[in-house]
Amino acid sequence: LPPTLFGWRDPGSGFTAVIQLGTIAAVLLYFWRDLLQTAREWTRSLAGGDRQALGARVGWAILIGSIPIVIAGLLLEKQIDATFRTAWIVGGALIFFGLLMGVAEKVGQHARPYEQVSLKDGLWMGLWQCLALIPGSSRSGSTITGGLFGGLERAAAARLSFLLSVPAVLGSGVYKLYKERSELLGAGLTPTVVATLAAFVSGWFAIDFLMKFLRERSTWLFVWYRVALGILVLGLAFMGAIPATPPMMSDVPTQTAP
């Protein structure tokens, strides 16, 4: 959206994926106790330890839940890099998945706490995580919606959502960094580093806000925010105020880049 709204050239999905490493750093720092417990109890379960321990169950849920997006991401890589990155898709996804979150908020039981997370929850939310490959859907929004449909409490769904992000976002970031290293670590090094640091800071505050917010409140604020933003994006694109698809950085001579 920023390149579209401000008339910049789109740096591409690789840049978007790599700067999310900053967000993952925020997740690792914020949830380090959860991750340490999960790693410890999951490792013990491999050696014959208690497989029903919370950390063991969460570890397997994260592992199994990460498989779908790896497969979908590799199969849809070309579409993710080009076809999906339009104002029409972003605006439509904002509205559609926002309303879907509203349905989940309405019909979800919000009954099961984080302590009752199961492998089934990991797989279920992992399938919803695949929707994050569509710009405008939101990875955390999609997985939290899936968790609400699955009967988890709001805070529990958010907590598992962030933990589930570690393998998927870390893997895609490293993969894109390696694949597009000549651009991202060459002329694009400074903007990549700055954006990654910005993602870390904003990610930390976003996680902290969301976890505290969902302990006491519903997701309706995010539902209406997404719908309003989606309508704005589609309206601007329809009126021609913004391009439906901003030019890619690779489509123009380097010396003319802003």
N, C-alpha and C positions, 0 to 999 in steps of 0.2 A: 503493500500500500504506500509507504513513503515515497518510493520513486514515482509512482503514478500520481499521487497528490501534489508533489512538489516539482514535477517535470524533470526528474532525474532519469538517468539510464538505469535499467534494472541490472544489478551486479550478478544476478543469477542464483539458482537454487544451491549451488556449491557454497557461495558466500553465506547464504542463509543458514545452511546446515552447519558450517564451521563455527560461526559466531555463537551458535547454541551451545558450544563447549563451555562458554562462559556461564550459561544458565545451569548446565550440569555441575559446574564447579560450585555454584550456589546450592544446588540440591545436595551435593556431597557434604558440604559444610553444615548445612541446616539439619540434615537427617543423619549425621555421622553415627549417632548412638544406635538408631534403628538399623543402619547398614552394618555396623559392627556386630550387633546381636544377630542379625540375619546371616551374615557370613559365618559367624562362629557356630550357630546351631545348625545351619545347612551343611557345613563341613562335617560336623559330628554325625549328622544323619547318614552321610555317605559311609561312615565307619561303623555303622550299626547303632548309632545313638537314637534318641527319641525323634521319630519322624513326625510326630504330632505336636512337637514344640512349636511355638509361634514363629520363631525365626526360621525353622526348617520349612514350615508351610509357606511362609512368605517368600523364601528363597526359591522354592520350586515354582511358586506362582509367577514370580518375576521371570524365571528361566523359560517356562512354557509360554508365558504371555508375550515374550519377545520374539518368538519364532514367526508368527503371522506377518508382522510388519517387515521383517527381513525379506521374506519371500515376495510380498507385495511390492516392496520398494525396488527390488531388483527387476521384477517383471514390468513395472510401470516407470522405470527410470527416465525414459525418453519423454513420456507425457508429463512427468513431474518437472523436468527441466524446461519444457517449452509450453505445451498445450494447456496445462492447468493454470499458468501464470497470467490470467487476464482479469480485468476488473469485473467482468460478468460472472466468472466463476467465484471469485472472492466474495463479491456482494451477495450472490445467491447462496453460497455456503454459509456466510454469516447469518443470514436470515433463517435458512432451513435448519441448520444445526442449533441455532438459538431456540427456535420453536420446539425442536426435538428435546432439548434440555428442559424446556418448560413442561413438556409431556411427562418426562421422567420425574421431574419435581412433583408433578400432580399425582401420578400413579404409583411412584416408588414408595415402599413401605418404610424406608429409613430406619430399619429395625436392628440390623446386625452391626456390632461394633468392630473395630479393627482386629480385636483379639479373635474374631471368628472367621477371619480371612482363610479361604481355601484355595486349592489348586484350580478348582473350577472358576473362581473369581479371577484368577490370573489369566486363564485362557479367554474368558469372556471379555474382560477389559482389554486384553491383547488384541482381540478381533476389532474392538471399537477403536483401538489405537491406530489401526490401518487407515481410518478415515482422515487421520492427520496428514496423509499424503496429499490431500486436497487443500490447497491454500484457502484460508478463511474458516476452516473447520475447527482449528485449535486442538493441539494434542491433548492438553490437560482437560479442555472442555469435552472432548469426545470420550475420553476414558472415564471422567467423572460421571458423565451422562450414562455410560454403560454400567458403572458401579451403582448408580441410583436405580436403574432398571433392575439390577441384580439384588436389590434390597439392602445394600449397605447404607450406613449412616453417612451423611454428607462429609463430615470430617474424615471418616474412614476411607471413603471413596477417593477423596483428595490425597490423603496420605499414601495410599497404594498407588495412585496415579503418578505421583512424583517419584516414588521408588521404581516404578515400572519404566519410567523415562530413562533411567541411567543406561541400560544396555543399548536401547534403541537410538537415543540421541547421541550418545558417546560413539556408538558404532558408525552412524551415518556421518557424524562430524569428522571422524578420523578417516573414513573411506573417501569423502569428498576432498579432504585436505590432501590426501595422497594423490588422488586422481587429478586434481586441479592445482597441484603445488606450484607449478611454474607461474601461474597467475596470482594465486593468493599469497605466495611467499616472495613474489617478485615486486612488480609495480604496485600490487594491491596489498602489500604487507602492512603499511601504516593504517589504512582504513579497516583492515581485518582485525588488527590488534585493538584499535580504538573501539570498534563495534563489539568485540568479544568482552572487553572490560565493561562496556556499557551494559551488555547483556548480563554480566555477573552481578553488577550492582542492582539493576532493575529487577533481575530475577530473584535476588535475595528478598527485596522488599515486597515483591509480588507474592512470593511463597509465604512469607510471614503474615502478610495481610490476609491472604486467602485462608490459611489454616485457622487463624483466629476468627475470621468472619464466619466461616462455615460451622464453627462449633455452636454458634448461637443463632445464625440466620440461614435463610434459604438461598437458592441460586437465582431467584427472580431478578435481582439487580443485573446479573450478567445476561439473562435472557433478553431483557428489554434493551440493554446496551448493544448487544449483538444485532438485534433486529433494527434498531435505529441507525447503527453504523452501516449495516447492509443496505438499507433504503437510501442512505446518503450516497454511498458508493455507486449504486445502480443509477440513482438520479443524476449524478454528475456525469457518469459515462453516457447515459441516454441523451443528455443535453450537449454532449461533446465538450464539456468543461475539462474532462480528463481523458487521456487516451485509453482505449480499452486494453491495449497492450503496450507498455512502455518499451522503447528500444533497448536491446541488450547492450551491455558494455562492449561485447565482442562484435557487434554489428557496425560499429563506427570507428574511425581512426582514433588512435590513442591520444593524439595531440589535441583533439577537440573535446575530450572528456572534461567535465566540470571538476 
